[in-house]
Amino acid sequence: MKKYYWYIYETDDILSLSTPCYIAPRPEFDENEEEIFPEYAIENNMDYSIMPELVADVVINALDQKKDATEKELLKALNYYLDADTFYQVMNRAKSIIVCRILRSHQRTG
């Protein structure tokens, strides 16, 4: 996994396309292993942080499923991951049903 040397700080646990955020160097931790937030993040009530590796993994996963995913779909995938700790299935239900049927028919004939 690629290691990034920055972090994303933001104001809410549910992101929107207009959520203010702050990019800063990777955080330091105190003796209790608690993250030390940058002064700017503290002053602007940015009490959530997101590892860039996580953002990259979610975006790559979503784009693997749907090459032309919109910003809203990518954001939905990120919020879903932040809430459920698993990847969101971007593919719509109708396409998913068709894919399942194709896979089943190949299993029967193969």
Backbone as a printed PyTorch tensor [residue, N CA C, xyz], in Angstrom:
tensor([[[  0.8420,  -1.1740,   0.0000],
         [  0.0000,   0.0000,   0.0000],
         [  0.8910,   1.2420,   0.0000]],

        [[  0.5640,   2.1750,  -0.8640],
         [  1.3110,   3.4220,  -0.9410],
         [  1.0680,   4.2360,   0.3180]],

        [[  2.1360,   4.8100,   0.8580],
         [  1.9980,   5.6410,   2.0530],
         [  2.0090,   7.1050,   1.6400]],

        [[  0.9920,   7.8160,   2.0440],
         [  0.8950,   9.2350,   1.7710],
         [  1.4060,   9.9950,   2.9820]],

        [[  1.9270,  11.1800,   2.7490],
         [  2.4930,  11.9510,   3.8410],
         [  1.6170,  13.1450,   4.2000]],

        [[  0.3190,  12.9690,   4.0300],
         [ -0.6490,  14.0040,   4.3730],
         [ -1.9090,  13.3490,   4.8930]],

        [[ -2.7380,  14.1400,   5.5010],
         [ -3.9950,  13.6860,   6.0910],
         [ -5.0810,  14.6790,   5.7020]],

        [[ -6.3200,  14.2550,   5.7880],
         [ -7.4550,  15.1190,   5.4970],
         [ -8.2330,  15.3290,   6.7930]],

        [[ -8.4520,  16.5710,   7.1390],
         [ -9.2530,  16.9110,   8.3120],
         [-10.5210,  17.5860,   7.8260]],

        [[-11.6550,  17.2340,   8.4350],
         [-12.9220,  17.8220,   8.0120],
         [-13.8540,  17.9750,   9.2020]],

        [[-14.9840,  18.6640,   8.9590],
         [-15.8430,  19.1100,  10.0490],
         [-16.9610,  18.1550,  10.4390]],

        [[-17.2210,  17.1480,   9.6500],
         [-18.3880,  16.3090,   9.9160],
         [-18.0750,  14.8650,   9.5670]],

        [[-18.8120,  13.9460,  10.1720],
         [-18.5910,  12.5350,   9.8610],
         [-19.3410,  12.1030,   8.6060]],

        [[-20.2170,  12.9600,   8.0870],
         [-20.8780,  12.7100,   6.8050],
         [-20.4480,  13.8190,   5.8620]],

        [[-19.7730,  13.4330,   4.8000],
         [-19.2130,  14.4120,   3.8790],
         [-20.2100,  14.8270,   2.8120]],

        [[-20.0860,  16.0700,   2.3590],
         [-20.8320,  16.5520,   1.2020],
         [-19.8060,  17.1450,   0.2390]],

        [[-20.2450,  17.4840,  -0.9510],
         [-19.3200,  18.0790,  -1.9090],
         [-18.8450,  19.4600,  -1.4720]],

        [[-19.5120,  20.0470,  -0.4880],
         [-19.1100,  21.3650,  -0.0020],
         [-18.5390,  21.3280,   1.4190]],

        [[-18.2560,  20.1510,   1.9440],
         [-17.6810,  20.0360,   3.2890],
         [-16.2960,  20.6860,   3.3180]],

        [[-16.0950,  21.6510,   4.2210],
         [-14.7510,  22.2360,   4.3340],
         [-13.7730,  21.1780,   4.8290]],

        [[-12.5900,  21.1870,   4.2560],
         [-11.5630,  20.2540,   4.7270],
         [-10.2050,  20.9350,   4.6900]],

        [[ -9.2510,  20.2880,   5.3360],
         [ -7.9090,  20.8320,   5.4700],
         [ -6.9350,  19.6880,   5.2280]],

        [[ -5.9690,  19.9180,   4.3540],
         [ -4.9350,  18.9250,   4.0720],
         [ -3.6970,  19.3340,   4.8710]],

        [[ -3.1510,  18.4000,   5.6260],
         [ -2.0010,  18.7040,   6.4780],
         [ -1.0660,  17.4990,   6.5090]],

        [[  0.1460,  17.7000,   6.9910],
         [  1.0580,  16.5580,   7.1350],
         [  0.4450,  15.4890,   8.0440]],

        [[  0.9520,  14.2710,   7.9140],
         [  0.4630,  13.1830,   8.7690],
         [  0.5470,  13.6210,  10.2330]],

        [[ -0.4250,  13.2060,  11.0380],
         [ -0.4540,  13.6750,  12.4270],
         [  0.6210,  13.0240,  13.2940]],

        [[  0.8740,  13.6890,  14.3740],
         [  1.7010,  13.1080,  15.4260],
         [  0.7380,  12.5740,  16.4770]],

        [[  1.2590,  11.7560,  17.3770],
         [  0.4290,  11.1620,  18.4190],
         [  1.0740,  11.4160,  19.7700]],

        [[  0.2310,  11.5900,  20.7950],
         [  0.7500,  11.8160,  22.1320],
         [  1.1210,  10.4950,  22.7920]],

        [[  1.5270,  10.5570,  24.0620],
         [  1.9730,   9.3540,  24.7800],
         [  0.8550,   8.3190,  24.9590]],

        [[ -0.4140,   8.7470,  24.8370],
         [ -1.5550,   7.8260,  24.9320],
         [ -2.0320,   7.3530,  23.5600]],

        [[ -1.2140,   7.6470,  22.5420],
         [ -1.5170,   7.2820,  21.1570],
         [ -2.7660,   7.9790,  20.6220]],

        [[ -3.0640,   9.1550,  21.1750],
         [ -4.1550,   9.9860,  20.6850],
         [ -3.5940,  10.9200,  19.6170]],

        [[ -4.3480,  11.0670,  18.5540],
         [ -3.9230,  11.9290,  17.4580],
         [ -3.8680,  13.3830,  17.9120]],

        [[ -2.7950,  14.0690,  17.5580],
         [ -2.6660,  15.4950,  17.8420],
         [ -3.0890,  16.2410,  16.5820]],

        [[ -4.2200,  16.9360,  16.6850],
         [ -4.7560,  17.6460,  15.5300],
         [ -3.9850,  18.9420,  15.2800]],

        [[ -3.8390,  19.3300,  14.0130],
         [ -3.1860,  20.6140,  13.7130],
         [ -4.0080,  21.7780,  14.2660]],

        [[ -3.3350,  22.8560,  14.6020],
         [ -3.9920,  24.0310,  15.1700],
         [ -5.1260,  24.5380,  14.2760]],

        [[ -4.8920,  24.6020,  12.9660],
         [ -5.9320,  25.0870,  12.0420],
         [ -7.1810,  24.2100,  12.1260]],

        [[ -6.9970,  22.9030,  12.1790],
         [ -8.1360,  21.9820,  12.2750],
         [ -8.9070,  22.2220,  13.5720]],

        [[ -8.2010,  22.4160,  14.6590],
         [ -8.8470,  22.6730,  15.9510],
         [ -9.6270,  23.9880,  15.9060]],

        [[ -8.9870,  25.0400,  15.3890],
         [ -9.6260,  26.3590,  15.3210],
         [-10.8860,  26.3510,  14.4450]],

        [[-10.9560,  25.4380,  13.4870],
         [-12.0780,  25.3950,  12.5560],
         [-12.9940,  24.2030,  12.7910]],

        [[-12.9510,  23.6560,  14.0090],
         [-13.8260,  22.5510,  14.4250],
         [-13.7520,  21.3460,  13.4960]],

        [[-12.5640,  21.0700,  13.0040],
         [-12.3610,  19.8960,  12.1490],
         [-11.8980,  18.7540,  13.0290]],

        [[-12.8720,  18.0390,  13.5660],
         [-12.5410,  17.0040,  14.5340],
         [-12.6420,  15.5840,  13.9750]],

        [[-12.6450,  15.4630,  12.6660],
         [-12.5990,  14.1550,  12.0110],
         [-11.4070,  14.1390,  11.0760]],

        [[-10.7430,  12.9960,  11.0000],
         [ -9.6330,  12.8850,  10.0660],
         [ -9.8130,  11.6340,   9.2190]],

        [[ -9.3140,  11.7190,   7.9980],
         [ -9.4180,  10.6000,   7.0580],
         [ -8.0300,  10.3340,   6.4870]],

        [[ -7.6250,   9.0790,   6.5040],
         [ -6.3560,   8.7150,   5.9070],
         [ -6.4840,   8.7630,   4.3850]],

        [[ -5.5190,   9.3550,   3.7000],
         [ -5.6000,   9.4340,   2.2450],
         [ -5.5920,   8.0560,   1.5830]],

        [[ -4.9650,   7.0730,   2.2100],
         [ -4.9660,   5.7140,   1.6610],
         [ -6.3860,   5.1790,   1.5480]],

        [[ -7.2060,   5.5060,   2.5460],
         [ -8.5950,   5.0670,   2.5450],
         [ -9.3620,   5.7210,   1.3930]],

        [[ -9.1680,   7.0310,   1.2240],
         [ -9.8390,   7.7410,   0.1340],
         [ -9.4290,   7.1350,  -1.2040]],

        [[ -8.1380,   6.9010,  -1.3810],
         [ -7.6510,   6.3230,  -2.6340],
         [ -8.2590,   4.9460,  -2.8730]],

        [[ -8.3000,   4.0990,  -1.8550],
         [ -8.8680,   2.7510,  -2.0050],
         [-10.3430,   2.8040,  -2.3850]],

        [[-11.1000,   3.6930,  -1.7530],
         [-12.5390,   3.8100,  -2.0370],
         [-12.7600,   4.3010,  -3.4640]],

        [[-12.0100,   5.3210,  -3.8750],
         [-12.1690,   5.8630,  -5.2280],
         [-11.7690,   4.8200,  -6.2700]],

        [[-10.6690,   4.1350,  -6.0540],
         [-10.2380,   3.0930,  -6.9950],
         [-11.2870,   2.0010,  -7.0960]],

        [[-11.8260,   1.5630,  -5.9570],
         [-12.8500,   0.5260,  -5.9580],
         [-14.0890,   0.9830,  -6.7220]],

        [[-14.5440,   2.2020,  -6.4790],
         [-15.7370,   2.7160,  -7.1540],
         [-15.5020,   2.8490,  -8.6530]],

        [[-14.3260,   3.3410,  -9.0430],
         [-14.0370,   3.5020, -10.4660],
         [-13.8190,   2.1630, -11.1670]],

        [[-13.3580,   1.1680, -10.4290],
         [-13.2690,  -0.1810, -10.9950],
         [-14.6590,  -0.7190, -11.3280]],

        [[-15.6380,  -0.3430, -10.5100],
         [-17.0080,  -0.7940, -10.7360],
         [-17.7020,   0.0220, -11.8230]],

        [[-17.4060,   1.3150, -11.8430],
         [-18.0780,   2.2070, -12.7950],
         [-17.0890,   3.2840, -13.2240]],

        [[-16.5440,   3.1280, -14.4000],
         [-15.4760,   4.0220, -14.8890],
         [-15.8910,   5.4880, -14.9270]],

        [[-17.1770,   5.7500, -15.1670],
         [-17.6440,   7.1310, -15.2690],
         [-18.4320,   7.5680, -14.0260]],

        [[-18.0410,   7.0450, -12.8670],
         [-18.7230,   7.4170, -11.6190],
         [-18.6520,   8.9280, -11.4280]],

        [[-19.7540,   9.4960, -10.9960],
         [-19.8190,  10.9390, -10.7600],
         [-19.1870,  11.2790,  -9.4160]],

        [[-18.9620,  12.5680,  -9.1970],
         [-18.4530,  13.0160,  -7.8960],
         [-19.4110,  12.6080,  -6.7850]],

        [[-20.7120,  12.7170,  -7.0290],
         [-21.7040,  12.3370,  -6.0170],
         [-21.6190,  10.8460,  -5.7050]],

        [[-21.4130,  10.0130,  -6.7310],
         [-21.2950,   8.5710,  -6.5000],
         [-20.0170,   8.2470,  -5.7310]],

        [[-18.9260,   8.9350,  -6.0530],
         [-17.6760,   8.7130,  -5.3230],
         [-17.8250,   9.1520,  -3.8720]],

        [[-18.4950,  10.2680,  -3.6630],
         [-18.7400,  10.7470,  -2.3080],
         [-19.6360,   9.7820,  -1.5370]],

        [[-20.6600,   9.2640,  -2.2000],
         [-21.5390,   8.2840,  -1.5580],
         [-20.7470,   7.0410,  -1.1580]],

        [[-19.8470,   6.6120,  -2.0340],
         [-19.0040,   5.4470,  -1.7350],
         [-18.0990,   5.7260,  -0.5410]],

        [[-17.5460,   6.9430,  -0.4570],
         [-16.6740,   7.2930,   0.6670],
         [-17.4700,   7.3560,   1.9660]],

        [[-18.6190,   8.0120,   1.9510],
         [-19.4550,   8.0740,   3.1570],
         [-19.8890,   6.6820,   3.5990]],

        [[-20.2280,   5.8390,   2.6440],
         [-20.6350,   4.4720,   2.9700],
         [-19.4870,   3.7430,   3.6630]],

        [[-18.2880,   3.8630,   3.1100],
         [-17.1340,   3.1920,   3.7090],
         [-16.8650,   3.7280,   5.1200]],

        [[-16.9430,   5.0390,   5.2820],
         [-16.6920,   5.6280,   6.6060],
         [-17.6970,   5.1480,   7.6410]],

        [[-18.9200,   4.8590,   7.1980],
         [-19.9650,   4.3940,   8.1030],
         [-19.9260,   2.8780,   8.3110]],

        [[-19.7510,   2.1200,   7.2380],
         [-19.9030,   0.6620,   7.3020],
         [-18.5810,  -0.1050,   7.2990]],

        [[-17.4690,   0.5860,   7.0550],
         [-16.1500,  -0.0480,   6.9870],
         [-16.0970,  -1.1510,   5.9290]],

        [[-16.7980,  -0.9310,   4.8420],
         [-16.7730,  -1.8450,   3.7070],
         [-17.0870,  -1.0520,   2.4490]],

        [[-16.7180,  -1.5920,   1.3090],
         [-16.9140,  -0.8690,   0.0570],
         [-18.3690,  -0.8670,  -0.3840]],

        [[-18.7730,   0.2370,  -0.9800],
         [-20.1160,   0.4300,  -1.5310],
         [-20.1640,  -0.1660,  -2.9350]],

        [[-21.2620,  -0.8080,  -3.2500],
         [-21.4520,  -1.3410,  -4.5930],
         [-22.0680,  -0.2600,  -5.4610]],

        [[-21.2460,   0.3660,  -6.3050],
         [-21.6790,   1.4800,  -7.1450],
         [-22.6300,   1.0030,  -8.2380]],

        [[-22.3750,  -0.2010,  -8.7430],
         [-23.1950,  -0.7370,  -9.8320],
         [-24.6630,  -0.7410,  -9.4090]],

        [[-25.5370,  -0.2690, -10.2770],
         [-26.9400,  -0.2230,  -9.8880],
         [-27.5430,  -1.6270,  -9.8220]],

        [[-28.6620,  -1.7470,  -9.1490],
         [-29.2770,  -3.0510,  -8.8900],
         [-29.6370,  -3.7880, -10.1740]],

        [[-30.1630,  -3.0980, -11.1660],
         [-30.5450,  -3.7610, -12.4190],
         [-29.3220,  -4.3810, -13.0930]],

        [[-28.2190,  -3.6340, -13.1460],
         [-26.9950,  -4.1750, -13.7370],
         [-26.4770,  -5.3460, -12.9110]],

        [[-26.5840,  -5.2340, -11.5980],
         [-26.1220,  -6.2960, -10.7170],
         [-26.9010,  -7.5890, -10.9630]],

        [[-28.2120,  -7.4870, -11.1520],
         [-29.0440,  -8.6620, -11.4170],
         [-28.6420,  -9.2990, -12.7380]],

        [[-28.4090,  -8.4650, -13.7530],
         [-27.9960,  -8.9840, -15.0630],
         [-26.6590,  -9.7050, -14.9620]],

        [[-25.7030,  -9.1220, -14.2530],
         [-24.3960,  -9.7480, -14.0790],
         [-24.5420, -11.0900, -13.3710]],

        [[-25.3680, -11.1510, -12.3310],
         [-25.5810, -12.4130, -11.6030],
         [-26.1760, -13.4800, -12.5250]],

        [[-27.1360, -13.0990, -13.3470],
         [-27.7460, -14.0530, -14.2720],
         [-26.7190, -14.5650, -15.2780]],

        [[-25.8910, -13.6840, -15.7890],
         [-24.8580, -14.0960, -16.7500],
         [-23.8880, -15.0560, -16.0800]],

        [[-23.4680, -14.7310, -14.8680],
         [-22.5320, -15.6120, -14.1560],
         [-23.1560, -16.9820, -13.8980]],

        [[-24.4340, -17.0020, -13.4930],
         [-25.1090, -18.2760, -13.2490],
         [-25.2150, -19.0970, -14.5260]],

        [[-25.5330, -18.4500, -15.6320],
         [-25.6770, -19.2010, -16.8930],
         [-24.3360, -19.7590, -17.3330]],

        [[-23.2400, -19.0520, -17.0720],
         [-21.9050, -19.5590, -17.4130],
         [-21.5350, -20.7360, -16.5060]],

        [[-21.9570, -20.6990, -15.2590],
         [-21.6560, -21.7950, -14.3490],
         [-22.3880, -23.0570, -14.7750]],

        [[-23.6040, -22.9270, -15.2620],
         [-24.3790, -24.0960, -15.7040],
         [-23.8300, -24.7150, -16.9720]],

        [[-23.3270, -23.8500, -17.8860],
         [-22.8350, -24.3650, -19.1730],
         [-21.3720, -24.7400, -19.1000]],

        [[-20.6670, -24.2640, -18.1150],
         [-19.2210, -24.5090, -18.0530],
         [-18.8810, -25.5350, -17.1060]]])
